[in-house]
């Protein structure tokens, strides 16, 4: 298989990412609706995925998210494996359309880097079917009772009882996600730094203080993932042998 993530390619993308900050800061449009379903998102959702192309496209993504799709437990990069396809399509399309600020990922997500809407359909379908990390990053575990109460009172309606989310409503699966990554995203959503956040969530968590935030995310990081969705310990993605 042709290797797309050569050192030269990665260095080129990193160089582009510096200018992406300017683009994201100067030419973005206000997001009046967190999920209009327009543009590339709408097109990609209607296309039949090609697995082989998904494997090739994902190799670009693996430079950060790793070949298994597990990201990093320090929260630098999220786990993508097992996430709902619709959620992945929306987030990728939002980044490409500059509706979500992510200057690090932006150059990797561009059409000239991974392809058009067909590539979005292909890679997201591939990622959604990857088995999840059996040992995601977790918090300190010192305030789980509060976290559980906050989750039941504020999060279940969208993210569901076990953090499984909702494919059709674009609510992400948060079970099995890294604590540090979720904590950062929660803070950005609460503080208005993530522009494509669901406004219902922004309102719901507006009153959370930092201790509340850490407690509920710590609880979420410990929600068990169904065994059928988890990779065996030591699993290595065979598609990149």
N, C-alpha and C positions, 0 to 999 in steps of 0.2 A: 504494500500500500504506500502511496506517495505520502511522505511526511510533510505536513504543512507547517508544523511548529518548529522550524529550524531556528537556530540562534539569530541568524540575520533577520528572519521575519519578525521574531519577537522584538528585537531591538528597533526595527522600523516602526512597529506598532507603538512601542513605548515612546519613541520620539514624537509620533503624531499625537499621543495623549496629552502632551503639554499644551498644544494648541486647542485641543478639544475643550479645555477648561474655558478658554475665551469664547468658543462657539456656544457652549452651554450657558455661559453667563451673559452673552450679548444678543443672541438671536432667538431665544426660546419664546414660545407663545404661552400665554396663561392657560392653565388647564381648567376650564369651566366645568367639565364633567369628567370625573375620574375614570370613566370607562365608556367612551362614545361608541367603541366598536368599529371605528372607521379606519380607512387607510389599509396599511399592510396587515394589521390585525384581522380585519374582516376577510381579506383575500387568503391569508395563510390558513385560517380556520376551515376553509372550504376545500383545500387541496389534499389529495391523497399523498401520504408520506412515502418517501423512498428511503429504506433503511440504510442501504449502502452509502448513499450520499450523506445521510445523517451521521454515520460513523466518520466520514471524512471531514464534514463540517465541524463536528464536535472536537476533533483533534486541535483545532484552533482554540476552542474554549478550554481545553484541558491544560493549557499553559498556566491557568490560574485555578480552575476548579478540579484539576487532577483527572486522570484517565477514568477513574471510577465515578467521578461526579460528586465526590464527598466534600469538596472544599477543605477548609482548615478549621480546626476546633478553636483556634484563637480568634476566630471571627473575621479574619481578613477577607475571606471569600466564603460565601454560603454553600451549603450542600444543595445541589440541584437534583441529584438522583431521586427519582420517585415523585417529584413535584407534579402537580396537575398540568397537563399539556396546555390547557387554556390559559392558565396563570403564566406559564413560561412564554407563550406567544405574546400575551399582553405586555409583559415586562420587557421583552426583547424589542417589540415594536415601539414601546414608549421610549426606550433608550435611543433607538434609531431616529425617532421623530423629535428628540430633545424634549419630551414630556416628563422624563425622569432624569435627573442629573446624575451621571455616572461617568466622569471623564476618564477613569481608568479603563472601563469596559468599552466606552464609546468607539474607539478605533477598531477594536476587535469585532464589533457588531456591525460595522458598515457593510453595505452591499459589495463593495470592492474587496472586502476581507472574507466574507462568508457566502455571499450570493443574495439572490432576490427573495421574494415571498416563499418560493418553493423551498429554499434553503431553510427558512424559518420553520416551515411545516416539518421538514425532514429532521432537523436537529432537535426540535422540541419533542417530537414523538419519540426519538431515540432516548433522550434524557429521561423522559417520563417513565420509561420502561426499565431503567437501570435499577438494580437493587440498592437499597439504602445502607448507609454506614451503620454497622452494629454497635458503634461506640461514639456517638456524637458528643460534642463538648457540653458540659453541664456547669451549673452555678455551684455556689458553696453549700447549698442545702440547709441553710440555717433559719429559714422563715417560710417553710413550705405550706404550713397551715394557712397563713395569710394569702399566699400565692394561690392556693386552691380556691379559697373563697372569692378572691378577686376574679379569678378565671371564670368561675361559675356565674358570678354576678354580672360580668361585663363582656365575656368573650365567646361564650358557648353559642350564642345565637348565630354567629357567622362562622367561627372556626370549628364548631361542633364539639360534642362531648369529649372526644379523644383527640382533638387537634387535627382532624382529618380534612378540614376545609370543605369546599364545595366546588367541584369542577365547573358546573354550569353557571354558577354565580361569580366565578373568578376569585373566590376566597381561597387563599393559599393554604396548603397543608403545612402546619407548623410542628407537628410531631416529628421528632428526630432531627430537628434543625439545631444548629449550634447556638448555645446560650449567648456567647459574645456577639454573634451576628444579630440575633434577634433583639438583644438589648440595644444595640446601636440603631437599628431600624425603628424600634419602638420610640426611642428618644427623638429621632428625627421626625417621626410622624407626630408625636405629641407636641413638639416644638415648631412644627410647620416647615421643616426643612426638606421634607419629601413631598414634592408637588403632586405626584400622581397617587397619593394616598386616598383611600376611601374616606370621604368626609364624615360618614357615620362613625368610623373608628376615631377620627380626629376628635369629634365631639365626645365620644364615649370615654376616652382616656385623658381628656383635658385636665381633670382634677387629680391625676395620679402624681404623687411625689416620687422622688428617686427611689426611696425604699419600697414603695408599692411596685414600681416598675421592675426592680430587681427581683422581688418576691414572685411576681406572677410569671416572669420570664423563666426564672429558675424552676418553677413548677412545670411550666410547659416543656422545658428541656428534658424533663424526666418522664413525660408521658410515654408509655411503652408503644413501640411501633409494632404492628402485626408481624408475626414471624414470617408470613408469606412475602412480606415486602422487604425483608432485611437480608443482606448478603451474609454468607458464612464468614466467620472470623478468618482473616487472612486472604479473602477473595481478591483476585487480581483480574481486571477486565481482560477477557480473552480476545476481544476484538482488535487489540493493538499488539499482538504477539509479533 
